[in-house]
Amino acid sequence: MHEDPPRDTEERNVRMGCGTLLGLFVAGLIGFQTYPSWAAWALLCIVCVIICAWLAVRFGDGFWYKALELLRWW
């Protein structure tokens, strides 16, 4: 992934919001396959959201190309 930093706060907010949605989706995929407890489910959601939002803001389009490539199986 190459670094593609956001150019203004609006773009950063959009990237963070979309990364958050992807994080919730990934947490759902993992959670529905493993059936964790409620506390583990909440922790899984928080961790996935933070990681995906940070990667989306940090790497921009490079992150999305890689994420779509990894989610191609679905």
PDB file of N, CA, C and O in Angstrom:
ATOM      1  N   MET A   1       0.834  -1.175   0.000  1.00  0.00           N
ATOM      2  CA  MET A   1       0.000   0.000   0.000  1.00  0.00           C
ATOM      3  C   MET A   1       0.880   1.240   0.000  1.00  0.00           C
ATOM      4  O   MET A   1       1.860   1.323   0.741  1.00  0.00           O
ATOM      5  N   HIS A   2       0.529   2.172  -0.813  1.00  0.00           N
ATOM      6  CA  HIS A   2       1.253   3.433  -0.793  1.00  0.00           C
ATOM      7  C   HIS A   2       0.469   4.448   0.011  1.00  0.00           C
ATOM      8  O   HIS A   2      -0.756   4.381   0.104  1.00  0.00           O
ATOM      9  N   GLU A   3       1.185   5.377   0.581  1.00  0.00           N
ATOM     10  CA  GLU A   3       0.562   6.379   1.435  1.00  0.00           C
ATOM     11  C   GLU A   3      -0.130   7.423   0.583  1.00  0.00           C
ATOM     12  O   GLU A   3       0.464   7.988  -0.335  1.00  0.00           O
ATOM     13  N   ASP A   4      -1.390   7.673   0.895  1.00  0.00           N
ATOM     14  CA  ASP A   4      -2.186   8.680   0.202  1.00  0.00           C
ATOM     15  C   ASP A   4      -2.914   9.496   1.266  1.00  0.00           C
ATOM     16  O   ASP A   4      -4.093   9.255   1.525  1.00  0.00           O
ATOM     17  N   PRO A   5      -2.221  10.468   1.893  1.00  0.00           N
ATOM     18  CA  PRO A   5      -2.818  11.181   3.022  1.00  0.00           C
ATOM     19  C   PRO A   5      -4.011  12.038   2.600  1.00  0.00           C
ATOM     20  O   PRO A   5      -4.050  12.542   1.478  1.00  0.00           O
ATOM     21  N   PRO A   6      -4.978  12.201   3.493  1.00  0.00           N
ATOM     22  CA  PRO A   6      -6.128  13.040   3.169  1.00  0.00           C
ATOM     23  C   PRO A   6      -5.719  14.495   2.972  1.00  0.00           C
ATOM     24  O   PRO A   6      -4.780  14.978   3.606  1.00  0.00           O
ATOM     25  N   ARG A   7      -6.413  15.169   2.111  1.00  0.00           N
ATOM     26  CA  ARG A   7      -6.048  16.535   1.777  1.00  0.00           C
ATOM     27  C   ARG A   7      -6.757  17.578   2.639  1.00  0.00           C
ATOM     28  O   ARG A   7      -6.246  18.686   2.805  1.00  0.00           O
ATOM     29  N   ASP A   8      -7.922  17.245   3.188  1.00  0.00           N
ATOM     30  CA  ASP A   8      -8.617  18.176   4.066  1.00  0.00           C
ATOM     31  C   ASP A   8      -9.449  17.391   5.075  1.00  0.00           C
ATOM     32  O   ASP A   8      -9.510  16.163   5.010  1.00  0.00           O
ATOM     33  N   THR A   9     -10.087  18.092   6.000  1.00  0.00           N
ATOM     34  CA  THR A   9     -10.815  17.402   7.073  1.00  0.00           C
ATOM     35  C   THR A   9     -12.043  16.669   6.557  1.00  0.00           C
ATOM     36  O   THR A   9     -12.404  15.623   7.096  1.00  0.00           O
ATOM     37  N   GLU A  10     -12.691  17.194   5.529  1.00  0.00           N
ATOM     38  CA  GLU A  10     -13.867  16.514   4.977  1.00  0.00           C
ATOM     39  C   GLU A  10     -13.480  15.160   4.383  1.00  0.00           C
ATOM     40  O   GLU A  10     -14.162  14.160   4.606  1.00  0.00           O
ATOM     41  N   GLU A  11     -12.392  15.134   3.635  1.00  0.00           N
ATOM     42  CA  GLU A  11     -11.936  13.877   3.051  1.00  0.00           C
ATOM     43  C   GLU A  11     -11.520  12.899   4.149  1.00  0.00           C
ATOM     44  O   GLU A  11     -11.791  11.702   4.047  1.00  0.00           O
ATOM     45  N   ARG A  12     -10.870  13.394   5.186  1.00  0.00           N
ATOM     46  CA  ARG A  12     -10.470  12.536   6.304  1.00  0.00           C
ATOM     47  C   ARG A  12     -11.693  11.950   6.989  1.00  0.00           C
ATOM     48  O   ARG A  12     -11.700  10.771   7.343  1.00  0.00           O
ATOM     49  N   ASN A  13     -12.728  12.762   7.180  1.00  0.00           N
ATOM     50  CA  ASN A  13     -13.946  12.284   7.823  1.00  0.00           C
ATOM     51  C   ASN A  13     -14.668  11.241   6.981  1.00  0.00           C
ATOM     52  O   ASN A  13     -15.195  10.266   7.517  1.00  0.00           O
ATOM     53  N   VAL A  14     -14.695  11.438   5.671  1.00  0.00           N
ATOM     54  CA  VAL A  14     -15.324  10.457   4.784  1.00  0.00           C
ATOM     55  C   VAL A  14     -14.552   9.146   4.816  1.00  0.00           C
ATOM     56  O   VAL A  14     -15.150   8.074   4.901  1.00  0.00           O
ATOM     57  N   ARG A  15     -13.231   9.228   4.747  1.00  0.00           N
ATOM     58  CA  ARG A  15     -12.418   8.015   4.810  1.00  0.00           C
ATOM     59  C   ARG A  15     -12.603   7.290   6.138  1.00  0.00           C
ATOM     60  O   ARG A  15     -12.684   6.062   6.176  1.00  0.00           O
ATOM     61  N   MET A  16     -12.670   8.052   7.224  1.00  0.00           N
ATOM     62  CA  MET A  16     -12.856   7.447   8.537  1.00  0.00           C
ATOM     63  C   MET A  16     -14.232   6.799   8.652  1.00  0.00           C
ATOM     64  O   MET A  16     -14.359   5.713   9.217  1.00  0.00           O
ATOM     65  N   GLY A  17     -15.250   7.446   8.130  1.00  0.00           N
ATOM     66  CA  GLY A  17     -16.601   6.881   8.170  1.00  0.00           C
ATOM     67  C   GLY A  17     -16.719   5.604   7.361  1.00  0.00           C
ATOM     68  O   GLY A  17     -17.331   4.636   7.813  1.00  0.00           O
ATOM     69  N   CYS A  18     -16.143   5.592   6.175  1.00  0.00           N
ATOM     70  CA  CYS A  18     -16.186   4.397   5.341  1.00  0.00           C
ATOM     71  C   CYS A  18     -15.350   3.270   5.954  1.00  0.00           C
ATOM     72  O   CYS A  18     -15.736   2.103   5.892  1.00  0.00           O
ATOM     73  N   GLY A  19     -14.217   3.618   6.537  1.00  0.00           N
ATOM     74  CA  GLY A  19     -13.407   2.614   7.232  1.00  0.00           C
ATOM     75  C   GLY A  19     -14.138   2.029   8.425  1.00  0.00           C
ATOM     76  O   GLY A  19     -13.999   0.843   8.721  1.00  0.00           O
ATOM     77  N   THR A  20     -14.921   2.858   9.114  1.00  0.00           N
ATOM     78  CA  THR A  20     -15.725   2.384  10.238  1.00  0.00           C
ATOM     79  C   THR A  20     -16.769   1.378   9.763  1.00  0.00           C
ATOM     80  O   THR A  20     -16.962   0.337  10.392  1.00  0.00           O
ATOM     81  N   LEU A  21     -17.437   1.683   8.662  1.00  0.00           N
ATOM     82  CA  LEU A  21     -18.423   0.747   8.125  1.00  0.00           C
ATOM     83  C   LEU A  21     -17.776  -0.572   7.713  1.00  0.00           C
ATOM     84  O   LEU A  21     -18.330  -1.643   7.963  1.00  0.00           O
ATOM     85  N   LEU A  22     -16.612  -0.496   7.088  1.00  0.00           N
ATOM     86  CA  LEU A  22     -15.911  -1.722   6.719  1.00  0.00           C
ATOM     87  C   LEU A  22     -15.508  -2.503   7.966  1.00  0.00           C
ATOM     88  O   LEU A  22     -15.601  -3.731   7.982  1.00  0.00           O
ATOM     89  N   GLY A  23     -15.063  -1.810   9.007  1.00  0.00           N
ATOM     90  CA  GLY A  23     -14.703  -2.472  10.252  1.00  0.00           C
ATOM     91  C   GLY A  23     -15.872  -3.212  10.877  1.00  0.00           C
ATOM     92  O   GLY A  23     -15.707  -4.324  11.378  1.00  0.00           O
ATOM     93  N   LEU A  24     -17.052  -2.604  10.853  1.00  0.00           N
ATOM     94  CA  LEU A  24     -18.244  -3.274  11.372  1.00  0.00           C
ATOM     95  C   LEU A  24     -18.606  -4.496  10.530  1.00  0.00           C
ATOM     96  O   LEU A  24     -19.036  -5.520  11.061  1.00  0.00           O
ATOM     97  N   PHE A  25     -18.431  -4.381   9.221  1.00  0.00           N
ATOM     98  CA  PHE A  25     -18.700  -5.503   8.332  1.00  0.00           C
ATOM     99  C   PHE A  25     -17.740  -6.659   8.609  1.00  0.00           C
ATOM    100  O   PHE A  25     -18.159  -7.814   8.682  1.00  0.00           O
ATOM    101  N   VAL A  26     -16.462  -6.349   8.762  1.00  0.00           N
ATOM    102  CA  VAL A  26     -15.456  -7.382   9.047  1.00  0.00           C
ATOM    103  C   VAL A  26     -15.731  -8.012  10.406  1.00  0.00           C
ATOM    104  O   VAL A  26     -15.617  -9.229  10.555  1.00  0.00           O
ATOM    105  N   ALA A  27     -16.088  -7.206  11.397  1.00  0.00           N
ATOM    106  CA  ALA A  27     -16.419  -7.747  12.718  1.00  0.00           C
ATOM    107  C   ALA A  27     -17.631  -8.667  12.630  1.00  0.00           C
ATOM    108  O   ALA A  27     -17.685  -9.693  13.308  1.00  0.00           O
ATOM    109  N   GLY A  28     -18.594  -8.308  11.805  1.00  0.00           N
ATOM    110  CA  GLY A  28     -19.755  -9.175  11.607  1.00  0.00           C
ATOM    111  C   GLY A  28     -19.381 -10.493  10.965  1.00  0.00           C
ATOM    112  O   GLY A  28     -19.867 -11.549  11.372  1.00  0.00           O
ATOM    113  N   LEU A  29     -18.517 -10.437   9.962  1.00  0.00           N
ATOM    114  CA  LEU A  29     -18.071 -11.679   9.324  1.00  0.00           C
ATOM    115  C   LEU A  29     -17.360 -12.595  10.317  1.00  0.00           C
ATOM    116  O   LEU A  29     -17.621 -13.797  10.363  1.00  0.00           O
ATOM    117  N   ILE A  30     -16.472 -12.022  11.099  1.00  0.00           N
ATOM    118  CA  ILE A  30     -15.731 -12.815  12.079  1.00  0.00           C
ATOM    119  C   ILE A  30     -16.661 -13.294  13.186  1.00  0.00           C
ATOM    120  O   ILE A  30     -16.604 -14.458  13.581  1.00  0.00           O
ATOM    121  N   GLY A  31     -17.509 -12.416  13.686  1.00  0.00           N
ATOM    122  CA  GLY A  31     -18.381 -12.743  14.805  1.00  0.00           C
ATOM    123  C   GLY A  31     -19.403 -13.817  14.478  1.00  0.00           C
ATOM    124  O   GLY A  31     -19.658 -14.691  15.308  1.00  0.00           O
ATOM    125  N   PHE A  32     -19.994 -13.776  13.294  1.00  0.00           N
ATOM    126  CA  PHE A  32     -21.006 -14.767  12.953  1.00  0.00           C
ATOM    127  C   PHE A  32     -20.406 -16.137  12.652  1.00  0.00           C
ATOM    128  O   PHE A  32     -21.131 -17.131  12.616  1.00  0.00           O
ATOM    129  N   GLN A  33     -19.108 -16.203  12.438  1.00  0.00           N
ATOM    130  CA  GLN A  33     -18.459 -17.493  12.239  1.00  0.00           C
ATOM    131  C   GLN A  33     -17.954 -18.091  13.543  1.00  0.00           C
ATOM    132  O   GLN A  33     -17.814 -19.310  13.645  1.00  0.00           O
ATOM    133  N   THR A  34     -17.675 -17.247  14.554  1.00  0.00           N
ATOM    134  CA  THR A  34     -17.101 -17.749  15.806  1.00  0.00           C
ATOM    135  C   THR A  34     -18.066 -17.701  16.980  1.00  0.00           C
ATOM    136  O   THR A  34     -17.814 -18.359  17.989  1.00  0.00           O
ATOM    137  N   TYR A  35     -19.155 -16.955  16.891  1.00  0.00           N
ATOM    138  CA  TYR A  35     -20.151 -16.816  17.964  1.00  0.00           C
ATOM    139  C   TYR A  35     -19.521 -16.488  19.312  1.00  0.00           C
ATOM    140  O   TYR A  35     -19.602 -17.295  20.239  1.00  0.00           O
ATOM    141  N   PRO A  36     -18.893 -15.317  19.441  1.00  0.00           N
ATOM    142  CA  PRO A  36     -18.259 -14.944  20.715  1.00  0.00           C
ATOM    143  C   PRO A  36     -19.294 -14.489  21.746  1.00  0.00           C
ATOM    144  O   PRO A  36     -20.462 -14.287  21.416  1.00  0.00           O
ATOM    145  N   SER A  37     -18.862 -14.331  22.978  1.00  0.00           N
ATOM    146  CA  SER A  37     -19.734 -13.773  24.012  1.00  0.00           C
ATOM    147  C   SER A  37     -19.988 -12.302  23.698  1.00  0.00           C
ATOM    148  O   SER A  37     -19.357 -11.740  22.803  1.00  0.00           O
ATOM    149  N   TRP A  38     -20.913 -11.674  24.433  1.00  0.00           N
ATOM    150  CA  TRP A  38     -21.240 -10.271  24.169  1.00  0.00           C
ATOM    151  C   TRP A  38     -20.056  -9.348  24.403  1.00  0.00           C
ATOM    152  O   TRP A  38     -19.844  -8.391  23.657  1.00  0.00           O
ATOM    153  N   ALA A  39     -19.281  -9.644  25.452  1.00  0.00           N
ATOM    154  CA  ALA A  39     -18.111  -8.798  25.730  1.00  0.00           C
ATOM    155  C   ALA A  39     -17.068  -8.948  24.624  1.00  0.00           C
ATOM    156  O   ALA A  39     -16.473  -7.962  24.189  1.00  0.00           O
ATOM    157  N   ALA A  40     -16.849 -10.176  24.175  1.00  0.00           N
ATOM    158  CA  ALA A  40     -15.892 -10.403  23.088  1.00  0.00           C
ATOM    159  C   ALA A  40     -16.402  -9.790  21.785  1.00  0.00           C
ATOM    160  O   ALA A  40     -15.616  -9.278  20.988  1.00  0.00           O
ATOM    161  N   TRP A  41     -17.713  -9.842  21.571  1.00  0.00           N
ATOM    162  CA  TRP A  41     -18.309  -9.245  20.367  1.00  0.00           C
ATOM    163  C   TRP A  41     -18.070  -7.736  20.358  1.00  0.00           C
ATOM    164  O   TRP A  41     -17.688  -7.171  19.333  1.00  0.00           O
ATOM    165  N   ALA A  42     -18.296  -7.084  21.504  1.00  0.00           N
ATOM    166  CA  ALA A  42     -18.087  -5.642  21.604  1.00  0.00           C
ATOM    167  C   ALA A  42     -16.617  -5.293  21.378  1.00  0.00           C
ATOM    168  O   ALA A  42     -16.304  -4.343  20.661  1.00  0.00           O
ATOM    169  N   LEU A  43     -15.726  -6.056  21.987  1.00  0.00           N
ATOM    170  CA  LEU A  43     -14.295  -5.818  21.804  1.00  0.00           C
ATOM    171  C   LEU A  43     -13.882  -6.033  20.353  1.00  0.00           C
ATOM    172  O   LEU A  43     -13.079  -5.272  19.816  1.00  0.00           O
ATOM    173  N   LEU A  44     -14.425  -7.061  19.722  1.00  0.00           N
ATOM    174  CA  LEU A  44     -14.132  -7.337  18.316  1.00  0.00           C
ATOM    175  C   LEU A  44     -14.579  -6.172  17.439  1.00  0.00           C
ATOM    176  O   LEU A  44     -13.842  -5.755  16.545  1.00  0.00           O
ATOM    177  N   CYS A  45     -15.767  -5.645  17.682  1.00  0.00           N
ATOM    178  CA  CYS A  45     -16.269  -4.501  16.911  1.00  0.00           C
ATOM    179  C   CYS A  45     -15.377  -3.278  17.096  1.00  0.00           C
ATOM    180  O   CYS A  45     -15.035  -2.601  16.127  1.00  0.00           O
ATOM    181  N   ILE A  46     -15.005  -2.999  18.328  1.00  0.00           N
ATOM    182  CA  ILE A  46     -14.171  -1.827  18.609  1.00  0.00           C
ATOM    183  C   ILE A  46     -12.818  -1.944  17.927  1.00  0.00           C
ATOM    184  O   ILE A  46     -12.345  -0.991  17.307  1.00  0.00           O
ATOM    185  N   VAL A  47     -12.196  -3.107  18.039  1.00  0.00           N
ATOM    186  CA  VAL A  47     -10.866  -3.305  17.455  1.00  0.00           C
ATOM    187  C   VAL A  47     -10.932  -3.217  15.932  1.00  0.00           C
ATOM    188  O   VAL A  47     -10.102  -2.545  15.320  1.00  0.00           O
ATOM    189  N   CYS A  48     -11.902  -3.883  15.314  1.00  0.00           N
ATOM    190  CA  CYS A  48     -12.009  -3.856  13.850  1.00  0.00           C
ATOM    191  C   CYS A  48     -12.294  -2.454  13.331  1.00  0.00           C
ATOM    192  O   CYS A  48     -11.734  -2.041  12.315  1.00  0.00           O
ATOM    193  N   VAL A  49     -13.154  -1.725  14.017  1.00  0.00           N
ATOM    194  CA  VAL A  49     -13.487  -0.357  13.590  1.00  0.00           C
ATOM    195  C   VAL A  49     -12.265   0.550  13.684  1.00  0.00           C
ATOM    196  O   VAL A  49     -11.980   1.311  12.759  1.00  0.00           O
ATOM    197  N   ILE A  50     -11.544   0.468  14.797  1.00  0.00           N
ATOM    198  CA  ILE A  50     -10.363   1.323  14.972  1.00  0.00           C
ATOM    199  C   ILE A  50      -9.309   1.014  13.920  1.00  0.00           C
ATOM    200  O   ILE A  50      -8.736   1.926  13.324  1.00  0.00           O
ATOM    201  N   ILE A  51      -9.051  -0.269  13.690  1.00  0.00           N
ATOM    202  CA  ILE A  51      -8.015  -0.648  12.722  1.00  0.00           C
ATOM    203  C   ILE A  51      -8.405  -0.232  11.306  1.00  0.00           C
ATOM    204  O   ILE A  51      -7.599   0.373  10.599  1.00  0.00           O
ATOM    205  N   CYS A  52      -9.630  -0.548  10.882  1.00  0.00           N
ATOM    206  CA  CYS A  52     -10.042  -0.216   9.515  1.00  0.00           C
ATOM    207  C   CYS A  52     -10.133   1.293   9.296  1.00  0.00           C
ATOM    208  O   CYS A  52      -9.745   1.786   8.236  1.00  0.00           O
ATOM    209  N   ALA A  53     -10.637   2.027  10.277  1.00  0.00           N
ATOM    210  CA  ALA A  53     -10.721   3.481  10.129  1.00  0.00           C
ATOM    211  C   ALA A  53      -9.332   4.100  10.040  1.00  0.00           C
ATOM    212  O   ALA A  53      -9.098   4.981   9.213  1.00  0.00           O
ATOM    213  N   TRP A  54      -8.405   3.645  10.888  1.00  0.00           N
ATOM    214  CA  TRP A  54      -7.050   4.188  10.854  1.00  0.00           C
ATOM    215  C   TRP A  54      -6.371   3.868   9.520  1.00  0.00           C
ATOM    216  O   TRP A  54      -5.734   4.738   8.926  1.00  0.00           O
ATOM    217  N   LEU A  55      -6.505   2.619   9.047  1.00  0.00           N
ATOM    218  CA  LEU A  55      -5.881   2.255   7.771  1.00  0.00           C
ATOM    219  C   LEU A  55      -6.489   3.041   6.605  1.00  0.00           C
ATOM    220  O   LEU A  55      -5.771   3.438   5.687  1.00  0.00           O
ATOM    221  N   ALA A  56      -7.796   3.266   6.637  1.00  0.00           N
ATOM    222  CA  ALA A  56      -8.440   4.024   5.563  1.00  0.00           C
ATOM    223  C   ALA A  56      -7.952   5.465   5.532  1.00  0.00           C
ATOM    224  O   ALA A  56      -7.738   6.026   4.458  1.00  0.00           O
ATOM    225  N   VAL A  57      -7.776   6.063   6.699  1.00  0.00           N
ATOM    226  CA  VAL A  57      -7.282   7.446   6.748  1.00  0.00           C
ATOM    227  C   VAL A  57      -5.810   7.491   6.367  1.00  0.00           C
ATOM    228  O   VAL A  57      -5.387   8.386   5.635  1.00  0.00           O
ATOM    229  N   ARG A  58      -5.042   6.558   6.845  1.00  0.00           N
ATOM    230  CA  ARG A  58      -3.585   6.567   6.642  1.00  0.00           C
ATOM    231  C   ARG A  58      -3.185   6.251   5.205  1.00  0.00           C
ATOM    232  O   ARG A  58      -2.328   6.926   4.635  1.00  0.00           O
ATOM    233  N   PHE A  59      -3.807   5.221   4.615  1.00  0.00           N
ATOM    234  CA  PHE A  59      -3.362   4.755   3.303  1.00  0.00           C
ATOM    235  C   PHE A  59      -4.329   5.064   2.164  1.00  0.00           C
ATOM    236  O   PHE A  59      -3.974   4.867   1.002  1.00  0.00           O
ATOM    237  N   GLY A  60      -5.511   5.532   2.451  1.00  0.00           N
ATOM    238  CA  GLY A  60      -6.439   5.988   1.412  1.00  0.00           C
ATOM    239  C   GLY A  60      -6.812   4.929   0.395  1.00  0.00           C
ATOM    240  O   GLY A  60      -7.235   3.832   0.756  1.00  0.00           O
ATOM    241  N   ASP A  61      -6.653   5.258  -0.877  1.00  0.00           N
ATOM    242  CA  ASP A  61      -7.062   4.368  -1.952  1.00  0.00           C
ATOM    243  C   ASP A  61      -6.293   3.051  -1.950  1.00  0.00           C
ATOM    244  O   ASP A  61      -6.852   2.015  -2.308  1.00  0.00           O
ATOM    245  N   GLY A  62      -5.045   3.073  -1.560  1.00  0.00           N
ATOM    246  CA  GLY A  62      -4.260   1.844  -1.497  1.00  0.00           C
ATOM    247  C   GLY A  62      -4.872   0.839  -0.541  1.00  0.00           C
ATOM    248  O   GLY A  62      -4.868  -0.362  -0.812  1.00  0.00           O
ATOM    249  N   PHE A  63      -5.401   1.324   0.581  1.00  0.00           N
ATOM    250  CA  PHE A  63      -6.073   0.444   1.540  1.00  0.00           C
ATOM    251  C   PHE A  63      -7.322  -0.164   0.925  1.00  0.00           C
ATOM    252  O   PHE A  63      -7.578  -1.355   1.099  1.00  0.00           O
ATOM    253  N   TRP A  64      -8.101   0.634   0.208  1.00  0.00           N
ATOM    254  CA  TRP A  64      -9.345   0.127  -0.361  1.00  0.00           C
ATOM    255  C   TRP A  64      -9.084  -0.887  -1.463  1.00  0.00           C
ATOM    256  O   TRP A  64      -9.824  -1.864  -1.581  1.00  0.00           O
ATOM    257  N   TYR A  65      -8.056  -0.682  -2.269  1.00  0.00           N
ATOM    258  CA  TYR A  65      -7.718  -1.671  -3.287  1.00  0.00           C
ATOM    259  C   TYR A  65      -7.345  -2.998  -2.643  1.00  0.00           C
ATOM    260  O   TYR A  65      -7.778  -4.055  -3.100  1.00  0.00           O
ATOM    261  N   LYS A  66      -6.543  -2.947  -1.583  1.00  0.00           N
ATOM    262  CA  LYS A  66      -6.129  -4.156  -0.888  1.00  0.00           C
ATOM    263  C   LYS A  66      -7.309  -4.815  -0.172  1.00  0.00           C
ATOM    264  O   LYS A  66      -7.437  -6.039  -0.190  1.00  0.00           O
ATOM    265  N   ALA A  67      -8.172  -4.011   0.458  1.00  0.00           N
ATOM    266  CA  ALA A  67      -9.338  -4.556   1.171  1.00  0.00           C
ATOM    267  C   ALA A  67     -10.293  -5.249   0.203  1.00  0.00           C
ATOM    268  O   ALA A  67     -10.795  -6.334   0.498  1.00  0.00           O
ATOM    269  N   LEU A  68     -10.548  -4.633  -0.947  1.00  0.00           N
ATOM    270  CA  LEU A  68     -11.430  -5.262  -1.924  1.00  0.00           C
ATOM    271  C   LEU A  68     -10.805  -6.524  -2.503  1.00  0.00           C
ATOM    272  O   LEU A  68     -11.507  -7.491  -2.799  1.00  0.00           O
ATOM    273  N   GLU A  69      -9.505  -6.514  -2.662  1.00  0.00           N
ATOM    274  CA  GLU A  69      -8.819  -7.713  -3.138  1.00  0.00           C
ATOM    275  C   GLU A  69      -8.947  -8.848  -2.126  1.00  0.00           C
ATOM    276  O   GLU A  69      -9.162  -9.997  -2.510  1.00  0.00           O
ATOM    277  N   LEU A  70      -8.816  -8.536  -0.836  1.00  0.00           N
ATOM    278  CA  LEU A  70      -8.945  -9.559   0.202  1.00  0.00           C
ATOM    279  C   LEU A  70     -10.381 -10.032   0.382  1.00  0.00           C
ATOM    280  O   LEU A  70     -10.603 -11.190   0.735  1.00  0.00           O
ATOM    281  N   LEU A  71     -11.358  -9.163   0.148  1.00  0.00           N
ATOM    282  CA  LEU A  71     -12.765  -9.547   0.313  1.00  0.00           C
ATOM    283  C   LEU A  71     -13.376 -10.081  -0.982  1.00  0.00           C
ATOM    284  O   LEU A  71     -14.588 -10.285  -1.047  1.00  0.00           O
ATOM    285  N   ARG A  72     -12.582 -10.305  -1.985  1.00  0.00           N
ATOM    286  CA  ARG A  72     -13.094 -10.798  -3.262  1.00  0.00           C
ATOM    287  C   ARG A  72     -13.753 -12.164  -3.128  1.00  0.00           C
ATOM    288  O   ARG A  72     -14.668 -12.476  -3.890  1.00  0.00           O
ATOM    289  N   TRP A  73     -13.308 -12.990  -2.174  1.00  0.00           N
ATOM    290  CA  TRP A  73     -13.878 -14.326  -1.985  1.00  0.00           C
ATOM    291  C   TRP A  73     -15.349 -14.263  -1.619  1.00  0.00           C
ATOM    292  O   TRP A  73     -16.092 -15.211  -1.874  1.00  0.00           O
ATOM    293  N   TRP A  74     -15.782 -13.152  -1.022  1.00  0.00           N
ATOM    294  CA  TRP A  74     -17.150 -13.049  -0.560  1.00  0.00           C
ATOM    295  C   TRP A  74     -18.000 -12.583  -1.699  1.00  0.00           C
ATOM    296  O   TRP A  74     -19.210 -12.421  -1.541  1.00  0.00           O
TER     297      TRP A  74
END
